[in-house]
Amino acid sequence: MPSSTSSSKPGALFYARLLVGICALLIVAFEFFSDFLLKHYSETYARVSRQYSEAARIRPAKPGEPTSVLMIGNSLLLEGVDVDRLQKLTSDQMHIYPIFLEATGYYDWFYALQRLFREGTKPQVVVLGVGVDSFLANSVRQDYVPLMLFDMRDSLGVASDLKMDRTATSNLLLAHSSVFWDTRTDLRTQILRHTVPHYRELVLLLKPQPAIPPPHQFQTTANSRLERLRELCEAHGAKLIILVPPTPSSEDAVRQMTLASRKAGVDTLVPIDPTALSVKYYQSDELHLNSEGAQLFTSALATFLPETVVRKSVASPD
């Protein structure tokens, strides 16, 4: 007489395989759906994809042509710089290629630059503007950046630099390889933004503002990162300029950043003294410039950036 145990094994195996098959189909469906939403409805993806593609094709200007400038940064530049107006005001001196992605900092852009250089971009000048707090932050943006700005080597490099554990490293690698995994946080944010009134203001209120580290720690961290960025850019024939966008941060932070840049042999550009701008030039979050503030900052940038670019090129000819 057949054993009941042996007869139950084929049934259990069938249901196990069925469960695995359903999970596989769901994974494929989620990935396909996420990819469709990202490419057809994400303004951030469309903007950064276009900007990255254009930046990857940058070549050095020929004699008499405007200097090719790669300008990278976070929301402080996205909200604070009118790129079309800036390009119009400086078109005879520079050709600006921007890549702006919100909530990015030093690690995001260091490894993004590494990848861009590997892919053949050849700007003559790289301008980085993320604000002092973001430059000193020990973090990387978990969505969009791994998928759009990193390759596998960069993801592993970031994980090593930040001393991520195995779980965090796995999440970063999955975010690079899977659209669904990369955009799951952003999808949740979009849902909350459309269902919770004043969601952005609430997040900013609950999110603690990072404190500026003591002077010794500030200089140690900033010098190391500035030298690393400068060496990366110089190895590929580009000059580095650090742009400090205006925020309500302390005057001391800007001063310390300028000192650190000078020590690392990097030009720092502060077109507008942050202490000179009143709250009327900022948005309700009291961090990003409004349209009036952006006009002031863009005009100041159009005045001082070409001077810095020319000085940099004359001081360090290729």
C-alpha positions as CSV (number, residue, x, y, z in Angstrom):
1,M,0.0,0.0,0.0
2,P,1.6,3.4,-1.0
3,S,2.8,5.6,1.8
4,S,0.8,8.8,2.4
5,T,4.1,10.7,2.9
6,S,5.5,9.7,-0.5
7,S,2.2,10.5,-2.3
8,S,2.1,14.0,-0.8
9,K,5.6,15.0,-2.1
10,P,4.6,15.5,-5.8
11,G,1.7,17.7,-4.6
12,A,4.0,19.8,-2.4
13,L,6.6,20.1,-5.2
14,F,3.9,21.2,-7.6
15,Y,2.7,24.0,-5.3
16,A,6.3,25.1,-4.6
17,R,7.0,25.4,-8.3
18,L,3.7,27.2,-8.8
19,L,4.6,29.7,-6.0
20,V,8.1,30.2,-7.5
21,G,6.5,30.8,-11.0
22,I,4.0,33.3,-9.6
23,C,6.7,35.2,-7.8
24,A,8.9,35.3,-11.0
25,L,5.9,36.6,-13.0
26,L,5.2,39.3,-10.3
27,I,8.9,40.3,-10.4
28,V,8.8,40.6,-14.2
29,A,5.5,42.5,-14.1
30,F,6.7,44.9,-11.4
31,E,10.0,45.5,-13.3
32,F,8.1,46.1,-16.6
33,F,5.5,48.4,-15.0
34,S,8.2,50.4,-13.1
35,D,10.3,50.8,-16.3
36,F,7.2,52.0,-18.2
37,L,6.3,54.5,-15.5
38,L,9.8,55.8,-15.2
39,K,10.4,56.4,-18.9
40,H,6.9,57.8,-19.6
41,Y,6.0,59.8,-16.5
42,S,9.1,60.7,-14.6
43,E,10.2,64.3,-15.2
44,T,13.4,63.7,-13.2
45,Y,14.3,60.7,-15.3
46,A,13.7,62.5,-18.6
47,R,15.7,65.5,-17.5
48,V,18.7,63.7,-16.1
49,S,18.8,61.2,-19.0
50,R,18.9,64.0,-21.6
51,Q,21.5,66.0,-19.6
52,Y,23.7,63.0,-19.0
53,S,23.5,62.0,-22.7
54,E,24.6,65.5,-23.7
55,A,27.3,65.7,-21.1
56,A,28.8,62.4,-22.2
57,R,29.5,63.9,-25.7
58,I,31.4,67.0,-24.4
59,R,34.6,67.7,-26.2
60,P,37.2,70.4,-25.6
61,A,36.6,73.7,-27.5
62,K,38.8,74.5,-30.4
63,P,40.8,77.8,-30.4
64,G,38.4,80.7,-30.5
65,E,35.4,78.7,-29.4
66,P,33.6,79.0,-26.0
67,T,35.0,76.9,-23.2
68,S,33.2,73.6,-22.6
69,V,31.9,73.6,-19.0
70,L,30.2,70.6,-17.2
71,M,28.1,72.0,-14.4
72,I,26.8,69.4,-11.9
73,G,24.8,69.9,-8.7
74,N,21.7,69.2,-6.7
75,S,18.4,71.1,-6.2
76,L,20.2,74.3,-5.1
77,L,21.3,74.7,-8.7
78,L,18.2,73.2,-10.2
79,E,16.1,75.8,-8.4
80,G,18.6,78.6,-8.3
81,V,20.1,78.7,-11.8
82,D,18.3,79.7,-14.9
83,V,20.5,77.7,-17.3
84,D,19.0,79.1,-20.5
85,R,19.6,82.7,-19.3
86,L,23.0,81.9,-18.0
87,Q,24.0,80.3,-21.3
88,K,22.6,83.3,-23.2
89,L,24.6,85.8,-21.0
90,T,27.9,83.8,-21.4
91,S,27.5,82.2,-24.8
92,D,30.5,84.0,-26.3
93,Q,32.7,82.6,-23.4
94,M,31.3,79.3,-22.3
95,H,29.1,76.4,-23.5
96,I,27.5,75.0,-20.3
97,Y,26.3,71.4,-20.0
98,P,24.3,70.9,-16.8
99,I,23.3,67.8,-14.9
100,F,21.2,68.6,-11.8
101,L,19.7,66.0,-9.5
102,E,18.0,66.7,-6.3
103,A,19.4,65.4,-2.9
104,T,22.9,64.6,-4.2
105,G,26.2,65.4,-2.7
106,Y,29.9,64.6,-2.9
107,Y,29.8,60.8,-3.2
108,D,27.0,60.9,-5.9
109,W,29.0,63.3,-8.1
110,F,32.5,61.9,-7.5
111,Y,31.5,58.5,-8.8
112,A,29.2,60.0,-11.5
113,L,32.2,61.9,-12.8
114,Q,34.3,58.8,-12.8
115,R,31.8,57.1,-15.0
116,L,31.4,60.1,-17.3
117,F,35.1,60.3,-17.8
118,R,35.3,56.5,-18.5
119,E,32.6,57.0,-21.1
120,G,34.7,59.7,-22.9
121,T,33.4,63.1,-21.7
122,K,36.1,65.7,-22.1
123,P,35.0,69.0,-20.5
124,Q,37.6,71.7,-20.0
125,V,36.1,72.8,-16.7
126,V,33.9,71.0,-14.1
127,V,31.8,73.2,-11.9
128,L,30.3,71.4,-8.8
129,G,27.6,73.1,-6.7
130,V,25.9,71.2,-4.0
131,G,26.1,73.4,-0.9
132,V,28.4,72.9,2.1
133,D,26.2,70.5,4.0
134,S,25.7,68.1,1.1
135,F,29.4,68.2,0.2
136,L,30.3,67.0,3.8
137,A,27.5,64.4,4.0
138,N,28.5,60.8,4.3
139,S,25.7,59.4,2.2
140,V,24.6,58.7,-1.4
141,R,21.1,59.1,-2.9
142,Q,19.5,55.7,-3.0
143,D,17.2,56.3,-6.0
144,Y,18.0,57.5,-9.5
145,V,21.7,57.8,-8.8
146,P,22.6,54.1,-8.7
147,L,20.5,53.5,-11.8
148,M,21.4,56.5,-13.9
149,L,24.8,57.8,-12.7
150,F,26.6,54.7,-11.5
151,D,27.8,51.4,-13.0
152,M,28.5,48.3,-11.0
153,R,32.1,49.4,-10.3
154,D,30.9,52.7,-9.0
155,S,28.3,51.1,-6.8
156,L,30.9,48.9,-5.2
157,G,33.2,51.9,-4.8
158,V,30.6,53.9,-2.9
159,A,29.8,50.9,-0.7
160,S,33.5,50.6,0.2
161,D,34.0,54.3,0.8
162,L,30.9,54.5,3.1
163,K,31.7,51.2,4.8
164,M,28.2,49.9,4.0
165,D,27.2,46.5,5.5
166,R,26.1,43.6,3.3
167,T,22.4,44.6,3.3
168,A,23.1,48.2,2.3
169,T,25.6,47.1,-0.4
170,S,23.0,44.6,-1.8
171,N,20.4,47.4,-1.9
172,L,22.7,49.6,-3.8
173,L,23.6,46.9,-6.3
174,L,19.9,46.0,-6.7
175,A,19.1,49.7,-7.3
176,H,21.7,49.8,-10.1
177,S,20.3,46.6,-11.7
178,S,16.5,46.9,-11.1
179,V,14.3,49.8,-12.1
180,F,11.6,48.7,-9.5
181,W,14.1,48.5,-6.7
182,D,15.7,51.8,-7.6
183,T,12.4,53.7,-7.8
184,R,10.4,52.1,-5.0
185,T,11.2,54.9,-2.6
186,D,10.4,57.6,-5.1
187,L,7.1,55.9,-6.0
188,R,6.1,55.9,-2.4
189,T,7.1,59.5,-2.1
190,Q,5.0,60.5,-5.1
191,I,2.0,58.7,-3.6
192,L,2.4,60.5,-0.2
193,R,3.0,63.8,-2.0
194,H,-0.4,63.5,-3.7
195,T,-2.3,62.2,-0.7
196,V,-0.7,64.1,2.3
197,P,-1.3,67.9,2.3
198,H,2.0,70.0,2.4
199,Y,4.0,66.8,2.3
200,R,7.2,68.5,1.3
201,E,7.1,71.1,4.0
202,L,6.3,68.3,6.6
203,V,9.4,66.3,5.5
204,L,11.6,69.3,5.7
205,L,10.2,70.1,9.2
206,L,10.8,66.6,10.5
207,K,14.2,66.2,8.8
208,P,17.0,67.5,11.1
209,Q,19.4,70.0,9.6
210,P,23.0,68.6,9.7
211,A,25.3,70.6,12.0
212,I,28.5,72.0,10.6
213,P,31.4,70.0,12.1
214,P,34.1,71.6,14.2
215,P,36.8,73.5,12.2
216,H,39.4,70.7,12.4
217,Q,37.1,68.0,11.3
218,F,35.6,70.3,8.6
219,Q,39.1,71.0,7.1
220,T,40.1,67.3,7.2
221,T,37.0,66.0,5.5
222,A,36.8,68.9,3.0
223,N,40.5,68.9,2.0
224,S,40.5,65.1,1.4
225,R,37.4,65.3,-0.8
226,L,38.5,68.4,-2.7
227,E,41.9,66.9,-3.5
228,R,40.3,63.7,-4.7
229,L,38.0,65.6,-7.0
230,R,40.8,67.8,-8.3
231,E,43.0,64.9,-9.0
232,L,40.2,63.1,-10.8
233,C,39.4,66.1,-13.0
234,E,43.0,66.9,-13.7
235,A,43.7,63.3,-14.7
236,H,41.2,63.8,-17.5
237,G,42.3,67.3,-18.6
238,A,39.6,69.2,-16.7
239,K,39.8,72.0,-14.2
240,L,37.6,71.9,-11.1
241,I,35.7,74.9,-9.6
242,I,33.6,74.6,-6.5
243,L,30.4,76.7,-6.7
244,V,28.8,77.6,-3.4
245,P,25.1,78.4,-3.9
246,P,23.4,80.7,-1.4
247,T,21.6,79.2,1.5
248,P,20.7,80.5,4.9
249,S,23.8,78.6,6.2
250,S,26.2,80.4,8.4
251,E,28.9,82.7,7.0
252,D,31.5,80.6,8.8
253,A,30.6,77.5,6.7
254,V,31.3,79.4,3.5
255,R,34.5,80.8,4.9
256,Q,35.8,77.4,5.9
257,M,34.9,75.9,2.5
258,T,36.8,78.7,0.8
259,L,39.9,78.0,3.0
260,A,39.7,74.3,2.4
261,S,39.5,74.8,-1.3
262,R,42.4,77.2,-1.4
263,K,44.5,74.7,0.6
264,A,43.5,71.9,-1.9
265,G,44.4,74.1,-4.9
266,V,40.8,74.4,-6.1
267,D,39.0,77.7,-7.0
268,T,35.8,78.4,-5.0
269,L,33.2,80.6,-6.5
270,V,30.7,82.4,-4.1
271,P,28.7,84.7,-6.5
272,I,26.4,86.0,-3.7
273,D,27.2,86.2,0.0
274,P,24.4,84.1,1.6
275,T,24.1,86.6,4.5
276,A,23.2,89.4,2.0
277,L,20.0,87.6,0.9
278,S,16.9,88.1,3.0
279,V,14.1,85.5,3.4
280,K,12.1,87.1,0.6
281,Y,14.4,85.5,-1.9
282,Y,13.8,82.0,-0.7
283,Q,11.0,79.6,-1.1
284,S,8.7,78.5,1.8
285,D,11.2,75.8,2.7
286,E,13.7,78.6,3.5
287,L,16.4,76.7,1.6
288,H,15.9,77.0,-2.1
289,L,15.8,80.3,-4.0
290,N,12.5,81.5,-5.4
291,S,12.3,83.0,-8.9
292,E,13.5,86.4,-7.7
293,G,16.5,84.9,-5.9
294,A,17.3,82.7,-8.9
295,Q,17.4,85.8,-11.1
296,L,19.9,87.4,-8.8
297,F,22.0,84.3,-8.5
298,T,22.0,83.6,-12.2
299,S,23.1,87.2,-13.0
300,A,25.9,87.1,-10.4
301,L,27.0,83.7,-11.7
302,A,27.1,85.0,-15.3
303,T,29.4,87.8,-14.1
304,F,31.9,85.9,-12.0
305,L,31.9,82.4,-13.5
306,P,33.6,83.4,-16.9
307,E,36.2,85.3,-15.0
308,T,37.0,82.2,-12.9
309,V,37.0,79.9,-15.9
310,V,39.4,82.2,-17.8
311,R,41.7,82.6,-14.7
312,K,41.7,78.9,-14.3
313,S,42.6,78.2,-17.9
314,V,45.4,80.8,-17.9
315,A,46.8,79.6,-14.6
316,S,46.8,75.9,-15.7
317,P,47.1,75.6,-19.4
318,D,46.8,72.1,-20.9
